[in-house]
Amino acid sequence: MKNNTNDLLRQYTDVYNRVAVDHNSLMKALLNRIGLGVFGLLAIATLLLAIFNDRGMLQVRSQSSKLSTIESEISNLETENKSLTQEIHSLRTDRGTIEKLAREELKLVKPGEVVLVTPSDIATSPPPAQPER
């Protein structure tokens, strides 16, 4: 009977150990799955923040296009500024430029010059100014 009891005890211990091993392996597998799920959710949350955050990829791309537009506008304004600076310099120093502007814009003439006025000129411009004597 002792053998029988020992055999039963041994069988019970084997079954208990297998159940304990199965239970431990199930717990490890469950913990692994939970850990993987948490890691996946954190990865997705990080990705969404990187794209849609106020400093995310979409905002950076938008700001980059605005920067390009502003840089282009600055370049155009610098070119226009140089042109106007040259025009100012020539108006201050070049007598030919001053005379050309006076003739074209102010319709001034030199003493003794004759001005020919065509019909299209009459409709679009005022008569030439006479020089003072």
TORZAVEX-272038 format. One record per residue (C-alpha): x, y, z; residue in three letters. Coordinates in pm, whole numbers. Layout:
BEGIN
{node {X, Y, Z}, "ALA"}
...
***
This chain:
BEGIN
{node {0, 0, 0}, "MET"}
{node {291, 223, 64}, "LYS"}
{node {399, 182, -294}, "ASN"}
{node {54, 262, -408}, "ASN"}
{node {44, 575, -193}, "THR"}
{node {389, 676, -309}, "ASN"}
{node {283, 626, -670}, "ASP"}
{node {-29, 832, -617}, "LEU"}
{node {170, 1102, -443}, "LEU"}
{node {425, 1102, -723}, "ARG"}
{node {148, 1126, -986}, "GLN"}
{node {-21, 1405, -796}, "TYR"}
{node {311, 1591, -767}, "THR"}
{node {377, 1546, -1140}, "ASP"}
{node {31, 1676, -1229}, "VAL"}
{node {70, 1967, -986}, "TYR"}
{node {413, 2055, -1130}, "ASN"}
{node {279, 2042, -1486}, "ARG"}
{node {-15, 2263, -1389}, "VAL"}
{node {222, 2502, -1213}, "ALA"}
{node {452, 2508, -1517}, "VAL"}
{node {159, 2562, -1749}, "ASP"}
{node {26, 2837, -1522}, "HIS"}
{node {367, 3009, -1515}, "ASN"}
{node {410, 2983, -1889}, "SER"}
{node {58, 3121, -1940}, "LEU"}
{node {135, 3416, -1709}, "MET"}
{node {460, 3488, -1893}, "LYS"}
{node {282, 3475, -2229}, "ALA"}
{node {7, 3704, -2099}, "LEU"}
{node {260, 3952, -1961}, "LEU"}
{node {447, 3946, -2292}, "ASN"}
{node {128, 4021, -2483}, "ARG"}
{node {32, 4302, -2245}, "ILE"}
{node {381, 4451, -2274}, "GLY"}
{node {370, 4428, -2652}, "LEU"}
{node {27, 4593, -2658}, "GLY"}
{node {140, 4879, -2433}, "VAL"}
{node {453, 4927, -2645}, "PHE"}
{node {242, 4931, -2963}, "GLY"}
{node {3, 5190, -2820}, "LEU"}
{node {292, 5410, -2706}, "LEU"}
{node {453, 5383, -3049}, "ALA"}
{node {127, 5484, -3221}, "ILE"}
{node {74, 5773, -2979}, "ALA"}
{node {429, 5896, -3039}, "THR"}
{node {382, 5874, -3415}, "LEU"}
{node {55, 6067, -3399}, "LEU"}
{node {217, 6336, -3184}, "LEU"}
{node {510, 6363, -3424}, "ALA"}
{node {273, 6422, -3714}, "ILE"}
{node {-9, 6630, -3568}, "PHE"}
{node {152, 6815, -3276}, "ASN"}
{node {196, 7194, -3293}, "ASP"}
{node {564, 7122, -3369}, "ARG"}
{node {483, 6814, -3575}, "GLY"}
{node {568, 6729, -3930}, "MET"}
{node {261, 6896, -4081}, "LEU"}
{node {329, 7221, -3897}, "GLN"}
{node {697, 7214, -3994}, "VAL"}
{node {606, 7163, -4361}, "ARG"}
{node {356, 7451, -4347}, "SER"}
{node {608, 7681, -4182}, "GLN"}
{node {871, 7579, -4437}, "SER"}
{node {649, 7680, -4728}, "SER"}
{node {570, 8011, -4555}, "LYS"}
{node {943, 8068, -4506}, "LEU"}
{node {1010, 8003, -4874}, "SER"}
{node {740, 8251, -4974}, "THR"}
{node {873, 8517, -4739}, "ILE"}
{node {1233, 8464, -4856}, "GLU"}
{node {1120, 8502, -5218}, "SER"}
{node {933, 8821, -5128}, "GLU"}
{node {1241, 8957, -4949}, "ILE"}
{node {1455, 8884, -5254}, "SER"}
{node {1209, 9067, -5479}, "ASN"}
{node {1198, 9364, -5243}, "LEU"}
{node {1578, 9378, -5223}, "GLU"}
{node {1598, 9383, -5605}, "THR"}
{node {1337, 9660, -5620}, "GLU"}
{node {1520, 9850, -5346}, "ASN"}
{node {1850, 9835, -5542}, "LYS"}
{node {1674, 9957, -5856}, "SER"}
{node {1513, 10247, -5671}, "LEU"}
{node {1843, 10335, -5502}, "THR"}
{node {2013, 10350, -5844}, "GLN"}
{node {1729, 10564, -5979}, "GLU"}
{node {1758, 10802, -5682}, "ILE"}
{node {2134, 10828, -5735}, "HIS"}
{node {2095, 10901, -6106}, "SER"}
{node {1824, 11162, -6036}, "LEU"}
{node {2054, 11335, -5787}, "ARG"}
{node {2369, 11330, -6000}, "THR"}
{node {2298, 11273, -6372}, "ASP"}
{node {2179, 11583, -6556}, "ARG"}
{node {2065, 11375, -6855}, "GLY"}
{node {1830, 11171, -6638}, "THR"}
{node {1693, 11487, -6476}, "ILE"}
{node {1635, 11648, -6815}, "GLU"}
{node {1469, 11336, -6955}, "LYS"}
{node {1234, 11317, -6656}, "LEU"}
{node {1152, 11690, -6684}, "ALA"}
{node {1071, 11653, -7053}, "ARG"}
{node {865, 11332, -7022}, "GLU"}
{node {682, 11383, -6694}, "GLU"}
{node {659, 11759, -6660}, "LEU"}
{node {647, 11836, -7037}, "LYS"}
{node {914, 12105, -7000}, "LEU"}
{node {1101, 12240, -7305}, "VAL"}
{node {1417, 12443, -7351}, "LYS"}
{node {1390, 12804, -7471}, "PRO"}
{node {1368, 12816, -7851}, "GLY"}
{node {1251, 12454, -7893}, "GLU"}
{node {939, 12379, -8091}, "VAL"}
{node {698, 12115, -7959}, "VAL"}
{node {496, 11913, -8206}, "LEU"}
{node {170, 11784, -8061}, "VAL"}
{node {-11, 11497, -8229}, "THR"}
{node {-384, 11433, -8181}, "PRO"}
{node {-320, 11134, -7954}, "SER"}
{node {-86, 11347, -7737}, "ASP"}
{node {-356, 11613, -7693}, "ILE"}
{node {-605, 11365, -7551}, "ALA"}
{node {-365, 11208, -7303}, "THR"}
{node {-137, 11483, -7179}, "SER"}
{node {-151, 11846, -7064}, "PRO"}
{node {8, 12116, -7283}, "PRO"}
{node {381, 12176, -7236}, "PRO"}
{node {487, 12434, -6981}, "ALA"}
{node {647, 12747, -7112}, "GLN"}
{node {981, 12846, -6962}, "PRO"}
{node {997, 13165, -6764}, "GLU"}
{node {1174, 13461, -6927}, "ARG"}
***
